[in-house]
Amino acid sequence: IRLASIANNLANAQTPGYKSSRPIFEAVLSNAVTETETPNTYVAVYDTHIDFSNAPLVHSGAKLDVALEGDGFFIIDTPKGPMYTRNGQFTLDADKRIVTLSGDPVRGDGGPITVDGNEVVIETDGSVFVDGKRVGKISVTDFRDRERLRHAGKGLFVNSDPTNGEIEASGYSVKQGAYEASNVEVMKEMVDIIATVRAYESYTRLQQSFGDMMAKLLEIGRF
């Protein structure tokens, strides 16, 4: 599981808005424990921790690319319901609405934002002006507990806990002509993958040693 998590982080090192994640393990008591036995434990995956720290900005110059500086998430209306992202690589669909590269509408303060004109200016609060006329404001939200968010692919997050409602984002700034990169640290992930493989090899050798020892004890017991 740890190895799969690292591999997924490395695979998304170039995915805009992606946040690296780590599995969290906990010791669990075995159910088959009697009063005369010493309790045994095993390790199981307890949860997943996502690192929501900000990543560097990529200055693309594209008029519909926007980056969030500070906390918060853009709201994306998908066929599966609202999802959230830090990836501000946006474009226009056939109806001239601001959408993600996958075609899902970016939510504005009054619904989808339509851009029908030439000059597009996006202010630091997310307000969108087309040829000098305000046409909407890109919605930015946050959560009381970000630990309830889960990866949903393509740089999107889904809120896994209905009781973890959205709250008003504050202290953020929207920057036009840029987007946020992934916060995966490739060198750190490479070091972690080497350490994980070595640990796995050590545990495998240890398990083999116990197996050999048990086989010898059983062989001695026959005499």
ChimeraX attribute file (.defattr): number of C-alpha atoms within 10 A of each C-alpha:
attribute: neighborCount
match mode: 1-to-1
recipient: residues
	/A:1	9
	/A:2	16
	/A:3	17
	/A:4	12
	/A:5	17
	/A:6	23
	/A:7	15
	/A:8	13
	/A:9	23
	/A:10	19
	/A:11	12
	/A:12	21
	/A:13	20
	/A:14	13
	/A:15	19
	/A:16	22
	/A:17	29
	/A:18	28
	/A:19	25
	/A:20	23
	/A:21	18
	/A:22	17
	/A:23	17
	/A:24	12
	/A:25	14
	/A:26	12
	/A:27	12
	/A:28	13
	/A:29	12
	/A:30	10
	/A:31	9
	/A:32	8
	/A:33	11
	/A:34	8
	/A:35	6
	/A:36	6
	/A:37	8
	/A:38	8
	/A:39	12
	/A:40	12
	/A:41	12
	/A:42	10
	/A:43	10
	/A:44	12
	/A:45	13
	/A:46	12
	/A:47	13
	/A:48	17
	/A:49	16
	/A:50	18
	/A:51	15
	/A:52	17
	/A:53	11
	/A:54	17
	/A:55	20
	/A:56	13
	/A:57	19
	/A:58	15
	/A:59	16
	/A:60	14
	/A:61	12
	/A:62	14
	/A:63	16
	/A:64	22
	/A:65	22
	/A:66	31
	/A:67	26
	/A:68	27
	/A:69	19
	/A:70	14
	/A:71	18
	/A:72	23
	/A:73	23
	/A:74	23
	/A:75	22
	/A:76	23
	/A:77	19
	/A:78	15
	/A:79	8
	/A:80	7
	/A:81	8
	/A:82	17
	/A:83	23
	/A:84	25
	/A:85	23
	/A:86	29
	/A:87	26
	/A:88	28
	/A:89	21
	/A:90	22
	/A:91	20
	/A:92	18
	/A:93	17
	/A:94	7
	/A:95	9
	/A:96	14
	/A:97	20
	/A:98	23
	/A:99	23
	/A:100	21
	/A:101	15
	/A:102	11
	/A:103	17
	/A:104	20
	/A:105	23
	/A:106	25
	/A:107	22
	/A:108	22
	/A:109	14
	/A:110	11
	/A:111	14
	/A:112	22
	/A:113	21
	/A:114	18
	/A:115	21
	/A:116	14
	/A:117	12
	/A:118	9
	/A:119	12
	/A:120	18
	/A:121	19
	/A:122	22
	/A:123	16
	/A:124	16
	/A:125	16
	/A:126	23
	/A:127	17
	/A:128	23
	/A:129	18
	/A:130	17
	/A:131	14
	/A:132	12
	/A:133	12
	/A:134	13
	/A:135	18
	/A:136	21
	/A:137	20
	/A:138	23
	/A:139	22
	/A:140	27
	/A:141	15
	/A:142	18
	/A:143	18
	/A:144	11
	/A:145	13
	/A:146	15
	/A:147	17
	/A:148	19
	/A:149	20
	/A:150	19
	/A:151	20
	/A:152	13
	/A:153	11
	/A:154	15
	/A:155	19
	/A:156	22
	/A:157	22
	/A:158	17
	/A:159	21
	/A:160	13
	/A:161	12
	/A:162	8
	/A:163	8
	/A:164	15
	/A:165	11
	/A:166	14
	/A:167	13
	/A:168	11
	/A:169	15
	/A:170	12
	/A:171	9
	/A:172	16
	/A:173	18
	/A:174	21
	/A:175	21
	/A:176	23
	/A:177	20
	/A:178	22
	/A:179	29
	/A:180	25
	/A:181	23
	/A:182	24
	/A:183	22
	/A:184	22
	/A:185	13
	/A:186	15
	/A:187	10
	/A:188	10
	/A:189	18
	/A:190	14
	/A:191	10
	/A:192	15
	/A:193	19
	/A:194	12
	/A:195	13
	/A:196	15
	/A:197	13
	/A:198	12
	/A:199	12
	/A:200	13
	/A:201	12
	/A:202	12
	/A:203	12
	/A:204	12
	/A:205	12
	/A:206	12
	/A:207	12
	/A:208	12
	/A:209	12
	/A:210	12
	/A:211	12
	/A:212	12
	/A:213	12
	/A:214	12
	/A:215	12
	/A:216	11
	/A:217	11
	/A:218	11
	/A:219	10
	/A:220	9
	/A:221	8
	/A:222	6
	/A:223	5
